[in-house]
Amino acid sequence: MDDKRKARIRIGELLNICRKCPYGGHRNGSRYVKQCGTCDVYEEMRELGDWLANTSKRRKNRGIKKWTEEERRILIDNVHLPVRELAKMLNRRVSSVKNQIDFLKRKGLL
């Protein structure tokens, strides 16, 4: 089992412990109460959550790169090529190229 999976399982176990807490186990929702800040269970959950957030493989702030007319023209002229090859030519993700092809088809340009 990988570390992330172990961390998620441990968080689930800690949540079960937290639900039995006399200070907030029967509260509605997951509201933080004053006693949580000093609780060992809460501290461990926070540490695991922070660790999971920092080890995420997702790229952050990827940003959206607008398509230029020149890129669209290249795509229209070379639509017969495989999508992976078009993505390399245009320095775009495969999903971005597929979406742009669908967009151009809807607009009647392909």
N, CA and C atoms as a LAMMPS dump frame, in Angstrom:
ITEM: TIMESTEP
0
ITEM: NUMBER OF ATOMS
330
ITEM: BOX BOUNDS ff ff ff
-5.0000000000000000e+02 5.0000000000000000e+02
-5.0000000000000000e+02 5.0000000000000000e+02
-5.0000000000000000e+02 5.0000000000000000e+02
ITEM: ATOMS id mol type element x y z
1 1 1 N 0.848 -1.176 0
2 1 2 C 0 0 0
3 1 3 C 0.896 1.243 0
4 2 1 N 0.551 2.217 -0.837
5 2 2 C 1.382 3.419 -0.9
6 2 3 C 1.097 4.363 0.268
7 3 1 N 1.988 5.321 0.452
8 3 2 C 1.909 6.231 1.602
9 3 3 C 0.646 7.08 1.596
10 4 1 N 0.234 7.549 0.412
11 4 2 C -0.964 8.395 0.354
12 4 3 C -2.203 7.614 0.778
13 5 1 N -2.278 6.38 0.329
14 5 2 C -3.421 5.546 0.702
15 5 3 C -3.43 5.309 2.212
16 6 1 N -2.269 5.021 2.779
17 6 2 C -2.165 4.824 4.226
18 6 3 C -2.593 6.082 4.977
19 7 1 N -2.186 7.24 4.464
20 7 2 C -2.541 8.506 5.114
21 7 3 C -4.049 8.72 5.075
22 8 1 N -4.68 8.422 3.94
23 8 2 C -6.134 8.596 3.83
24 8 3 C -6.882 7.647 4.763
25 9 1 N -6.4 6.416 4.852
26 9 2 C -7.021 5.453 5.762
27 9 3 C -6.877 5.929 7.2
28 10 1 N -5.699 6.436 7.55
29 10 2 C -5.468 6.934 8.912
30 10 3 C -6.371 8.13 9.208
31 11 1 N -6.56 9.003 8.233
32 11 2 C -7.459 10.15 8.436
33 11 3 C -8.874 9.653 8.709
34 12 1 N -9.311 8.626 7.984
35 12 2 C -10.63 8.042 8.233
36 12 3 C -10.752 7.493 9.641
37 13 1 N -9.709 6.812 10.095
38 13 2 C -9.7 6.286 11.463
39 13 3 C -9.772 7.422 12.478
40 14 1 N -9.018 8.484 12.221
41 14 2 C -9.022 9.631 13.137
42 14 3 C -10.382 10.319 13.157
43 15 1 N -11.039 10.384 12.001
44 15 2 C -12.377 10.981 11.958
45 15 3 C -13.363 10.161 12.79
46 16 1 N -13.226 8.845 12.754
47 16 2 C -14.09 8 13.584
48 16 3 C -13.859 8.274 15.064
49 17 1 N -12.606 8.476 15.448
50 17 2 C -12.287 8.825 16.838
51 17 3 C -12.896 10.183 17.176
52 18 1 N -12.772 11.121 16.248
53 18 2 C -13.271 12.48 16.455
54 18 3 C -14.793 12.49 16.638
55 19 1 N -15.478 11.629 15.9
56 19 2 C -16.945 11.578 16.005
57 19 3 C -17.41 11.144 17.393
58 20 1 N -16.563 10.42 18.095
59 20 2 C -16.908 9.944 19.439
60 20 3 C -16.529 10.949 20.523
61 21 1 N -15.939 12.053 20.132
62 21 2 C -15.47 13.063 21.079
63 21 3 C -16.649 13.693 21.819
64 22 1 N -16.552 13.84 23.133
65 22 2 C -17.646 14.451 23.89
66 22 3 C -17.814 15.944 23.59
67 23 1 N -16.783 16.59 23.067
68 23 2 C -16.871 18.022 22.79
69 23 3 C -17.575 18.335 21.482
70 24 1 N -17.474 17.462 20.527
71 24 2 C -18.063 17.815 19.241
72 24 3 C -18.501 16.645 18.405
73 25 1 N -18.545 15.458 18.969
74 25 2 C -18.9 14.279 18.201
75 25 3 C -20.318 14.274 17.679
76 26 1 N -21.226 14.939 18.364
77 26 2 C -22.628 14.934 17.958
78 26 3 C -23.055 16.242 17.306
79 27 1 N -22.103 17.071 16.935
80 27 2 C -22.437 18.358 16.323
81 27 3 C -22.858 18.154 14.868
82 28 1 N -23.531 19.128 14.328
83 28 2 C -23.937 19.082 12.925
84 28 3 C -22.78 19.513 12.05
85 29 1 N -22.515 18.771 11.007
86 29 2 C -21.441 19.136 10.086
87 29 3 C -20.084 18.866 10.706
88 30 1 N -19.089 19.545 10.199
89 30 2 C -17.725 19.327 10.696
90 30 3 C -17.179 20.628 11.265
91 31 1 N -17.927 21.228 12.155
92 31 2 C -17.516 22.514 12.711
93 31 3 C -16.393 22.328 13.714
94 32 1 N -15.461 23.228 13.637
95 32 2 C -14.322 23.253 14.548
96 32 3 C -14.792 23.845 15.865
97 33 1 N -14.437 23.198 16.976
98 33 2 C -14.748 23.759 18.291
99 33 3 C -13.445 24.115 18.987
100 34 1 N -13.535 24.93 20.001
101 34 2 C -12.349 25.45 20.681
102 34 3 C -11.402 24.335 21.143
103 35 1 N -11.957 23.224 21.601
104 35 2 C -11.141 22.136 22.13
105 35 3 C -10.33 21.422 21.044
106 36 1 N -10.741 21.514 19.793
107 36 2 C -10.038 20.805 18.711
108 36 3 C -8.581 21.247 18.59
109 37 1 N -8.306 22.511 18.812
110 37 2 C -6.952 23.03 18.657
111 37 3 C -5.928 22.375 19.562
112 38 1 N -6.372 21.864 20.699
113 38 2 C -5.446 21.227 21.642
114 38 3 C -5.503 19.701 21.571
115 39 1 N -6.321 19.165 20.705
116 39 2 C -6.533 17.72 20.612
117 39 3 C -5.44 17.052 19.772
118 40 1 N -4.9 15.934 20.265
119 40 2 C -3.867 15.187 19.535
120 40 3 C -4.406 14.611 18.228
121 41 1 N -5.661 14.169 18.25
122 41 2 C -6.278 13.608 17.044
123 41 3 C -6.358 14.692 15.966
124 42 1 N -6.794 15.871 16.361
125 42 2 C -6.897 16.995 15.423
126 42 3 C -5.526 17.34 14.845
127 43 1 N -4.527 17.392 15.697
128 43 2 C -3.173 17.734 15.242
129 43 3 C -2.658 16.717 14.227
130 44 1 N -2.88 15.434 14.51
131 44 2 C -2.411 14.399 13.58
132 44 3 C -3.154 14.5 12.246
133 45 1 N -4.464 14.758 12.319
134 45 2 C -5.238 14.921 11.078
135 45 3 C -4.729 16.097 10.263
136 46 1 N -4.445 17.205 10.918
137 46 2 C -3.936 18.392 10.216
138 46 3 C -2.592 18.089 9.55
139 47 1 N -1.711 17.407 10.272
140 47 2 C -0.398 17.07 9.713
141 47 3 C -0.532 16.164 8.493
142 48 1 N -1.403 15.158 8.591
143 48 2 C -1.61 14.255 7.453
144 48 3 C -2.227 14.995 6.271
145 49 1 N -3.186 15.861 6.559
146 49 2 C -3.813 16.644 5.494
147 49 3 C -2.825 17.568 4.806
148 50 1 N -1.992 18.23 5.591
149 50 2 C -0.971 19.114 5.014
150 50 3 C 0.029 18.321 4.185
151 51 1 N 0.417 17.148 4.692
152 51 2 C 1.354 16.298 3.955
153 51 3 C 0.75 15.868 2.621
154 52 1 N -0.521 15.46 2.638
155 52 2 C -1.182 15.06 1.39
156 52 3 C -1.254 16.222 0.407
157 53 1 N -1.571 17.398 0.898
158 53 2 C -1.683 18.571 0.025
159 53 3 C -0.336 18.929 -0.596
160 54 1 N 0.731 18.783 0.158
161 54 2 C 2.061 19.15 -0.338
162 54 3 C 2.675 18.1 -1.248
163 55 1 N 2.203 16.858 -1.178
164 55 2 C 2.776 15.805 -2.016
165 55 3 C 1.922 15.519 -3.24
166 56 1 N 0.923 16.335 -3.456
167 56 2 C 0.053 16.134 -4.612
168 56 3 C 0.852 16.301 -5.895
169 57 1 N 0.597 15.427 -6.863
170 57 2 C 1.33 15.478 -8.122
171 57 3 C 0.691 16.434 -9.126
172 58 1 N -0.452 16.967 -8.79
173 58 2 C -1.119 17.891 -9.708
174 58 3 C -0.314 19.164 -9.859
175 59 1 N -0.234 19.614 -11.087
176 59 2 C 0.448 20.882 -11.322
177 59 3 C -0.491 22.01 -10.916
178 60 1 N 0.049 22.939 -10.18
179 60 2 C -0.765 24.063 -9.735
180 60 3 C -0.514 25.257 -10.635
181 61 1 N -1.506 26.097 -10.735
182 61 2 C -1.412 27.314 -11.544
183 61 3 C -0.956 27.007 -12.969
184 62 1 N -1.593 26.016 -13.546
185 62 2 C -1.229 25.609 -14.888
186 62 3 C -1.527 26.727 -15.878
187 63 1 N -2.557 27.466 -15.623
188 63 2 C -2.884 28.59 -16.484
189 63 3 C -3.512 28.156 -17.791
190 64 1 N -4.244 29.046 -18.38
191 64 2 C -4.895 28.768 -19.649
192 64 3 C -4.193 29.571 -20.72
193 65 1 N -3.716 28.871 -21.726
194 65 2 C -3.023 29.514 -22.831
195 65 3 C -4.021 29.668 -23.974
196 66 1 N -4.282 30.885 -24.373
197 66 2 C -5.248 31.139 -25.443
198 66 3 C -4.688 30.696 -26.783
199 67 1 N -5.581 30.237 -27.628
200 67 2 C -5.203 29.816 -28.971
201 67 3 C -5.071 31.042 -29.864
202 68 1 N -3.971 31.12 -30.591
203 68 2 C -3.774 32.221 -31.537
204 68 3 C -4.355 31.818 -32.888
205 69 1 N -4.557 32.795 -33.745
206 69 2 C -5.064 32.512 -35.098
207 69 3 C -4.069 31.65 -35.869
208 70 1 N -2.787 31.887 -35.646
209 70 2 C -1.756 31.098 -36.326
210 70 3 C -1.837 29.628 -35.901
211 71 1 N -2.029 29.386 -34.595
212 71 2 C -2.162 28.011 -34.107
213 71 3 C -3.405 27.343 -34.684
214 72 1 N -4.5 28.092 -34.746
215 72 2 C -5.733 27.545 -35.326
216 72 3 C -5.534 27.196 -36.797
217 73 1 N -4.827 28.061 -37.523
218 73 2 C -4.57 27.822 -38.947
219 73 3 C -3.721 26.556 -39.117
220 74 1 N -2.695 26.392 -38.29
221 74 2 C -1.856 25.191 -38.338
222 74 3 C -2.709 23.955 -38.058
223 75 1 N -3.585 24.064 -37.079
224 75 2 C -4.458 22.945 -36.72
225 75 3 C -5.402 22.598 -37.869
226 76 1 N -6.007 23.604 -38.475
227 76 2 C -6.93 23.381 -39.598
228 76 3 C -6.193 22.748 -40.78
229 77 1 N -5.005 23.243 -41.076
230 77 2 C -4.239 22.734 -42.222
231 77 3 C -3.713 21.319 -41.999
232 78 1 N -3.529 20.922 -40.746
233 78 2 C -2.919 19.626 -40.444
234 78 3 C -3.839 18.697 -39.657
235 79 1 N -5.138 18.916 -39.743
236 79 2 C -6.086 18.137 -38.952
237 79 3 C -6.035 16.643 -39.296
238 80 1 N -5.493 16.298 -40.453
239 80 2 C -5.384 14.896 -40.869
240 80 3 C -4.317 14.136 -40.073
241 81 1 N -3.446 14.843 -39.384
242 81 2 C -2.379 14.214 -38.595
243 81 3 C -2.94 13.688 -37.272
244 82 1 N -2.246 12.72 -36.655
245 82 2 C -2.682 12.237 -35.332
246 82 3 C -2.641 13.367 -34.291
247 83 1 N -3.549 13.288 -33.345
248 83 2 C -3.678 14.34 -32.329
249 83 3 C -2.39 14.496 -31.522
250 84 1 N -1.732 13.395 -31.21
251 84 2 C -0.476 13.483 -30.441
252 84 3 C 0.578 14.279 -31.202
253 85 1 N 0.641 14.046 -32.502
254 85 2 C 1.617 14.763 -33.319
255 85 3 C 1.276 16.255 -33.381
256 86 1 N -0.016 16.554 -33.515
257 86 2 C -0.446 17.958 -33.513
258 86 3 C -0.099 18.62 -32.183
259 87 1 N -0.303 17.899 -31.092
260 87 2 C 0.002 18.446 -29.763
261 87 3 C 1.485 18.78 -29.645
262 88 1 N 2.342 17.911 -30.171
263 88 2 C 3.784 18.183 -30.136
264 88 3 C 4.136 19.38 -31.007
265 89 1 N 3.521 19.445 -32.194
266 89 2 C 3.787 20.563 -33.106
267 89 3 C 3.436 21.903 -32.471
268 90 1 N 2.293 21.912 -31.773
269 90 2 C 1.764 23.159 -31.22
270 90 3 C 2.195 23.405 -29.778
271 91 1 N 2.94 22.458 -29.217
272 91 2 C 3.359 22.563 -27.818
273 91 3 C 2.141 22.728 -26.901
274 92 1 N 1.171 21.835 -27.109
275 92 2 C -0.079 21.83 -26.344
276 92 3 C -0.323 20.435 -25.792
277 93 1 N -1.215 20.347 -24.805
278 93 2 C -1.637 19.043 -24.302
279 93 3 C -2.58 18.403 -25.317
280 94 1 N -2.593 17.081 -25.334
281 94 2 C -3.459 16.346 -26.257
282 94 3 C -4.916 16.735 -26.028
283 95 1 N -5.325 16.848 -24.767
284 95 2 C -6.716 17.207 -24.459
285 95 3 C -7.057 18.595 -24.989
286 96 1 N -6.106 19.506 -24.94
287 96 2 C -6.332 20.857 -25.446
288 96 3 C -6.549 20.84 -26.955
289 97 1 N -5.749 20.038 -27.654
290 97 2 C -5.888 19.937 -29.111
291 97 3 C -7.234 19.313 -29.466
292 98 1 N -7.622 18.253 -28.745
293 98 2 C -8.92 17.614 -28.998
294 98 3 C -10.062 18.603 -28.784
295 99 1 N -9.986 19.359 -27.703
296 99 2 C -11.031 20.347 -27.417
297 99 3 C -11.103 21.414 -28.503
298 100 1 N -9.948 21.842 -28.995
299 100 2 C -9.923 22.871 -30.035
300 100 3 C -10.492 22.323 -31.344
301 101 1 N -10.185 21.068 -31.663
302 101 2 C -10.749 20.45 -32.869
303 101 3 C -12.267 20.385 -32.754
304 102 1 N -12.777 19.967 -31.593
305 102 2 C -14.229 19.932 -31.375
306 102 3 C -14.836 21.32 -31.511
307 103 1 N -14.164 22.319 -30.96
308 103 2 C -14.635 23.704 -31.045
309 103 3 C -14.712 24.16 -32.503
310 104 1 N -13.662 23.877 -33.263
311 104 2 C -13.633 24.286 -34.67
312 104 3 C -14.701 23.56 -35.481
313 105 1 N -14.982 22.313 -35.14
314 105 2 C -16.054 21.571 -35.822
315 105 3 C -17.41 22.193 -35.525
316 106 1 N -17.632 22.571 -34.27
317 106 2 C -18.905 23.207 -33.899
318 106 3 C -19.096 24.532 -34.621
319 107 1 N -17.999 25.245 -34.839
320 107 2 C -18.064 26.541 -35.525
321 107 3 C -18.136 26.378 -37.044
322 108 1 N -18.01 25.14 -37.52
323 108 2 C -18.075 24.889 -38.957
324 108 3 C -16.789 25.206 -39.697
325 109 1 N -15.684 25.311 -38.982
326 109 2 C -14.408 25.629 -39.617
327 109 3 C -13.641 24.37 -40.014
328 110 1 N -14.108 23.217 -39.588
329 110 2 C -13.489 21.936 -39.977
330 110 3 C -14.523 21.055 -40.629
